[in-house]
Amino acid sequence: MPIIHAITHHIRRTAENDTALSLRQDELTTEGNSEALLGKLKSSFLARISREHGSFTREDETALLPRELEAFLSGERSFTQMSSALMESLGGVADEKKFEIDAHALFFVEKTLDNHMFYLFITRLSESLTISDTLDITPAYAIDTGPALFGIKVDLAEWKERQDYAYLSLLPPRGNPSLAESFYTLTGFTNGIDKQKSTLAFLEGVEAFAKQLPDEKINDYRNRVVEYCMEQEVKDAPVMLQELAKTVEGVNPEEFVRVVAAHTPEAEQELMVDRRSLRHYVKFAGREKDLAISFNSYQLNKRVHYDPDTDTLSVNGLPKALRDQLLRHIKAE
């Protein structure tokens, strides 16, 4: 993993005390532990379905992150200076908004021939117990990559080349509205795209094209579309209609792109997708109190039939395990 810059700082503010910052003065080594940690942080970041995508507001010149990144990329600021300035600003906001925080901020820049990424992750240390070399039970601390994690990813190359592209990925803080508002302001994240709306429009286009296919090919076609989209989503990458068309067997790529793009906002041929909407496209599911139902969408009007007039769902051919349970229950009565 080609990390070229890495550093960590600490911020703490309690109800009784103003913000205290511990700022590291030199960068971390970019191999070994830094690589392992960035890998874990990225995996947790990308696994979270609550990620948002957008861009910097051009009109908003008060946001610190884009200004500091500009200075860093131009050589006016070192990586350490840039990260320290962001921490000092966050500390000032914490005192102004009076929210409590006790967290570490981890800054990384990753660069390859194809990618140039900036990451800022903010998380806390979680406490557990361990057994020491002397066989005593002692406290141990680890970086929490669970729900406490929040942060932002900036695609630096796309930021410079395509100003309107969704080059920002943000995972917002949970359970602290003042911190969340401050993080949005600090990072300058805005122009967030409505992934659910664009994904539903995209799937309407996918269904429109499905009408041109033989019935026996539609299920494989839908599954392949969703499989490709899921692969892109977990990489935090956009779905490219041209690339998608080439991966779906038995379709005319030009016709597929034409039909699907006609349903997407402004006929765009790339989009960030919503994971929930993709799942619902291939599977219907619902839960209410003691009842839970789920089935693949292609079973509708085959094994599964729905009557909207009576709000009744009927199933022909139950799964063997369920059938055996029902038969045992009937015999026991």
C-alpha positions as CSV (number, residue, x, y, z in Angstrom):
1,M,0.0,0.0,0.0
2,P,1.8,3.1,-1.2
3,I,1.4,5.6,1.7
4,I,3.5,8.7,1.2
5,H,2.4,10.6,4.3
6,A,1.0,9.6,7.7
7,I,0.5,11.3,11.0
8,T,-1.7,11.1,14.1
9,H,-2.9,13.6,16.7
10,H,-5.1,13.6,19.8
11,I,-7.9,15.9,20.8
12,R,-9.7,15.9,24.2
13,R,-12.4,18.1,25.6
14,T,-14.6,17.5,28.6
15,A,-17.5,19.3,30.1
16,E,-15.1,20.7,32.8
17,N,-12.1,21.6,30.6
18,D,-11.4,23.3,27.4
19,T,-9.8,21.5,24.5
20,A,-6.4,19.9,24.9
21,L,-4.5,19.0,21.8
22,S,-1.5,16.6,21.5
23,L,0.0,17.3,18.1
24,R,2.8,15.0,16.7
25,Q,5.7,17.1,15.3
26,D,7.0,14.6,12.8
27,E,5.4,12.1,10.3
28,L,5.0,8.4,11.0
29,T,6.9,5.9,9.0
30,T,4.8,4.9,6.0
31,E,5.4,1.2,6.1
32,G,4.6,-1.7,8.5
33,N,2.1,-0.6,11.2
34,S,0.9,2.5,9.2
35,E,0.0,0.3,6.2
36,A,-1.7,-2.3,8.4
37,L,-3.7,0.4,10.2
38,L,-4.8,2.2,7.1
39,G,-5.9,-1.1,5.6
40,K,-8.2,-1.7,8.6
41,L,-9.5,1.8,8.7
42,K,-10.3,1.8,5.0
43,S,-12.0,-1.6,5.2
44,S,-14.2,-0.3,8.1
45,F,-14.9,2.9,6.2
46,L,-15.9,1.2,3.0
47,A,-18.1,-1.3,4.8
48,R,-20.3,1.3,6.3
49,I,-23.5,1.9,4.3
50,S,-24.0,5.4,5.7
51,R,-21.2,6.8,3.6
52,E,-22.1,10.0,1.8
53,H,-20.7,11.3,-1.5
54,G,-20.3,14.9,-2.7
55,S,-17.9,17.7,-3.5
56,F,-16.5,20.9,-2.0
57,T,-18.7,24.0,-2.3
58,R,-16.9,26.4,-4.6
59,E,-18.6,29.4,-3.1
60,D,-17.7,28.4,0.5
61,E,-14.2,29.8,1.0
62,T,-14.4,29.4,4.8
63,A,-14.0,25.6,4.8
64,L,-10.5,24.8,6.0
65,L,-9.9,21.4,4.5
66,P,-9.9,22.4,0.8
67,R,-7.7,25.5,1.6
68,E,-5.2,23.4,3.6
69,L,-5.1,20.7,0.9
70,E,-4.5,23.4,-1.8
71,A,-1.6,24.8,0.3
72,F,-0.2,21.3,0.9
73,L,-0.4,20.2,-2.7
74,S,1.2,23.4,-3.9
75,G,4.1,23.0,-1.4
76,E,3.2,26.0,0.7
77,R,2.4,23.8,3.7
78,S,4.0,20.6,4.9
79,F,1.8,17.6,5.7
80,T,2.4,18.1,9.4
81,Q,1.5,21.8,9.2
82,M,-1.7,21.0,7.3
83,S,-2.8,18.3,9.7
84,S,-2.0,20.5,12.7
85,A,-4.0,23.4,11.3
86,L,-7.0,21.2,10.9
87,M,-6.7,19.9,14.5
88,E,-6.4,23.4,15.9
89,S,-9.5,24.5,14.0
90,L,-11.4,21.4,15.3
91,G,-10.3,22.3,18.8
92,G,-11.5,25.8,18.5
93,V,-14.9,24.7,17.2
94,A,-15.2,22.2,20.1
95,D,-14.7,25.0,22.6
96,E,-17.2,27.2,20.7
97,K,-19.8,24.5,20.4
98,K,-19.0,23.0,23.8
99,F,-19.2,19.4,22.7
100,E,-17.1,16.7,24.4
101,I,-14.6,14.7,22.5
102,D,-11.7,12.3,23.2
103,A,-10.3,10.9,20.0
104,H,-7.3,10.4,17.8
105,A,-7.2,11.8,14.3
106,L,-5.2,9.9,11.7
107,F,-4.1,11.5,8.5
108,F,-2.9,9.6,5.4
109,V,-2.0,10.3,1.8
110,E,-1.8,7.3,-0.5
111,K,-0.5,7.6,-4.1
112,T,-0.1,5.2,-7.0
113,L,0.2,5.6,-10.7
114,D,-3.6,5.6,-10.9
115,N,-4.8,7.1,-7.6
116,H,-4.0,10.0,-5.3
117,M,-6.0,9.9,-2.1
118,F,-6.2,11.8,1.2
119,Y,-7.8,10.2,4.2
120,L,-8.8,11.7,7.6
121,F,-10.1,9.2,10.1
122,I,-11.2,10.2,13.6
123,T,-11.7,7.5,16.2
124,R,-11.2,6.6,19.9
125,L,-9.3,3.9,21.8
126,S,-11.5,1.1,23.0
127,E,-10.5,-0.6,26.3
128,S,-10.4,-4.4,26.9
129,L,-8.6,-6.8,29.1
130,T,-5.5,-8.9,28.4
131,I,-3.2,-11.2,30.2
132,S,0.4,-9.9,30.6
133,D,3.7,-11.8,30.4
134,T,3.5,-12.1,34.1
135,L,0.0,-13.7,33.8
136,D,-1.7,-10.7,35.3
137,I,-5.0,-9.4,34.0
138,T,-4.3,-5.8,32.8
139,P,-6.2,-3.3,30.6
140,A,-5.4,-3.1,26.9
141,Y,-6.3,-0.4,24.4
142,A,-6.9,-0.7,20.7
143,I,-8.0,1.7,17.9
144,D,-11.7,1.4,17.5
145,T,-12.7,0.8,13.9
146,G,-16.3,0.1,14.8
147,P,-19.3,2.5,15.0
148,A,-17.2,5.3,16.7
149,L,-15.1,5.7,13.5
150,F,-15.8,8.7,11.2
151,G,-13.8,10.4,8.5
152,I,-13.5,11.7,5.0
153,K,-11.7,10.5,1.8
154,V,-10.7,13.0,-0.9
155,D,-9.8,11.8,-4.4
156,L,-7.2,14.4,-5.0
157,A,-6.7,13.6,-8.7
158,E,-10.5,13.8,-9.5
159,W,-10.8,17.0,-7.4
160,K,-8.4,18.8,-9.7
161,E,-9.7,17.3,-12.9
162,R,-13.5,17.2,-12.5
163,Q,-14.8,19.8,-10.1
164,D,-18.4,18.6,-10.2
165,Y,-17.6,14.9,-9.7
166,A,-18.4,13.2,-6.4
167,Y,-14.7,13.1,-5.3
168,L,-15.5,13.3,-1.6
169,S,-16.6,10.3,0.5
170,L,-17.7,11.1,4.1
171,L,-18.7,8.9,7.0
172,P,-20.4,11.3,9.5
173,P,-20.1,11.1,13.3
174,R,-22.9,9.3,15.1
175,G,-24.8,10.5,18.1
176,N,-23.3,14.0,18.4
177,P,-25.1,16.6,16.3
178,S,-22.8,19.4,17.2
179,L,-19.7,17.3,16.3
180,A,-21.3,16.2,13.0
181,E,-22.2,19.8,12.0
182,S,-18.7,20.9,12.9
183,F,-17.1,18.1,10.9
184,Y,-19.2,19.0,7.8
185,T,-18.1,22.6,8.2
186,L,-14.5,21.8,8.8
187,T,-14.2,19.5,5.8
188,G,-16.3,21.6,3.5
189,F,-18.3,18.6,2.4
190,T,-21.5,19.6,0.5
191,N,-23.3,19.1,-2.8
192,G,-24.1,15.6,-1.5
193,I,-25.6,13.4,-4.2
194,D,-28.9,11.5,-3.6
195,K,-27.6,8.0,-4.2
196,Q,-30.9,6.4,-3.6
197,K,-32.7,8.5,-6.1
198,S,-30.1,8.0,-8.8
199,T,-29.8,4.3,-8.1
200,L,-33.6,3.8,-8.4
201,A,-33.6,5.7,-11.7
202,F,-30.7,3.6,-12.9
203,L,-32.5,0.4,-12.0
204,E,-35.6,1.6,-13.9
205,G,-33.3,1.8,-16.9
206,V,-32.0,-1.7,-16.2
207,E,-35.6,-3.0,-16.1
208,A,-36.4,-1.2,-19.3
209,F,-33.6,-3.0,-21.1
210,A,-34.6,-6.3,-19.5
211,K,-37.8,-6.2,-21.6
212,Q,-35.7,-6.7,-24.7
213,L,-34.3,-10.0,-23.3
214,P,-35.7,-13.6,-23.4
215,D,-37.4,-14.6,-20.1
216,E,-34.8,-17.2,-19.4
217,K,-31.9,-14.7,-19.5
218,I,-33.5,-11.9,-17.3
219,N,-32.6,-13.4,-13.9
220,D,-28.9,-13.9,-14.9
221,Y,-28.9,-10.4,-16.4
222,R,-30.2,-8.7,-13.2
223,N,-27.8,-10.7,-11.0
224,R,-24.8,-9.7,-13.1
225,V,-25.8,-6.0,-13.0
226,V,-26.1,-6.0,-9.2
227,E,-22.9,-8.0,-8.8
228,Y,-20.9,-5.4,-10.8
229,C,-22.6,-2.5,-9.0
230,M,-21.8,-4.1,-5.6
231,E,-18.2,-4.6,-6.6
232,Q,-17.9,-0.9,-7.4
233,E,-19.8,0.2,-4.3
234,V,-17.5,-1.7,-1.9
235,K,-14.5,-0.1,-3.6
236,D,-16.2,3.4,-3.3
237,A,-16.0,3.7,-7.0
238,P,-18.7,4.8,-9.5
239,V,-20.6,2.5,-11.8
240,M,-19.5,3.1,-15.3
241,L,-22.2,2.1,-17.8
242,Q,-19.8,1.4,-20.6
243,E,-17.8,-1.0,-18.4
244,L,-20.9,-2.6,-16.9
245,A,-22.3,-3.3,-20.4
246,K,-19.1,-5.2,-21.3
247,T,-19.5,-7.5,-18.3
248,V,-23.1,-8.5,-19.0
249,E,-23.2,-11.5,-21.4
250,G,-25.5,-11.5,-24.3
251,V,-26.4,-7.8,-24.4
252,N,-25.6,-5.1,-27.0
253,P,-23.4,-2.7,-25.1
254,E,-24.4,0.4,-27.1
255,E,-28.1,-0.3,-26.8
256,F,-27.7,-1.1,-23.1
257,V,-26.0,2.2,-22.4
258,R,-28.5,4.2,-24.5
259,V,-31.5,2.7,-22.7
260,V,-30.1,2.9,-19.2
261,A,-28.6,6.3,-19.5
262,A,-32.0,7.6,-20.7
263,H,-33.3,7.0,-17.2
264,T,-30.4,8.4,-15.2
265,P,-30.3,12.0,-14.1
266,E,-29.1,14.2,-17.1
267,A,-28.3,11.0,-19.0
268,E,-25.2,10.4,-16.9
269,Q,-23.1,7.4,-17.8
270,E,-21.5,7.0,-14.3
271,L,-23.0,7.1,-10.9
272,M,-22.4,6.3,-7.2
273,V,-24.9,3.6,-6.2
274,D,-26.9,3.0,-3.0
275,R,-26.3,-0.5,-1.5
276,R,-29.7,-0.8,0.0
277,S,-31.5,-0.1,-3.2
278,L,-29.4,-2.7,-5.0
279,R,-30.2,-5.3,-2.4
280,H,-34.0,-4.6,-2.6
281,Y,-33.8,-4.9,-6.4
282,V,-32.9,-8.6,-6.2
283,K,-34.5,-9.4,-2.9
284,F,-37.8,-8.4,-1.3
285,A,-37.7,-8.4,2.5
286,G,-39.7,-7.2,5.4
287,R,-40.0,-7.6,9.2
288,E,-42.7,-6.7,11.6
289,K,-42.8,-7.9,15.2
290,D,-42.8,-11.7,15.0
291,L,-43.0,-12.0,11.2
292,A,-40.1,-11.9,8.8
293,I,-40.3,-12.6,5.1
294,S,-37.7,-12.5,2.3
295,F,-37.4,-13.9,-1.1
296,N,-35.5,-13.3,-4.4
297,S,-37.4,-10.9,-6.6
298,Y,-37.4,-13.3,-9.6
299,Q,-39.6,-15.6,-7.6
300,L,-42.5,-13.1,-7.7
301,N,-45.3,-14.4,-9.9
302,K,-43.6,-17.8,-10.0
303,R,-43.4,-19.5,-6.6
304,V,-44.6,-16.4,-4.8
305,H,-47.7,-14.5,-5.7
306,Y,-49.1,-11.2,-4.2
307,D,-52.7,-10.1,-4.3
308,P,-52.8,-6.3,-3.6
309,D,-56.6,-6.4,-3.2
310,T,-56.5,-8.7,-0.2
311,D,-52.9,-7.9,0.8
312,T,-52.1,-11.6,0.7
313,L,-48.9,-13.4,-0.2
314,S,-49.0,-17.0,-1.2
315,V,-46.1,-19.4,-1.7
316,N,-46.0,-22.5,-3.8
317,G,-43.4,-25.1,-2.6
318,L,-42.0,-24.2,0.8
319,P,-38.4,-24.7,1.7
320,K,-37.9,-28.2,3.0
321,A,-36.7,-27.1,6.5
322,L,-39.8,-24.9,7.0
323,R,-42.1,-27.6,5.7
324,D,-40.7,-30.2,8.1
325,Q,-41.2,-27.8,11.0
326,L,-44.8,-27.1,10.1
327,L,-45.5,-30.8,9.7
328,R,-44.0,-31.7,13.1
329,H,-46.0,-28.9,14.7
330,I,-49.3,-30.1,13.1
331,K,-48.6,-33.7,14.3
332,A,-47.9,-32.5,17.8
333,E,-51.3,-30.8,18.1
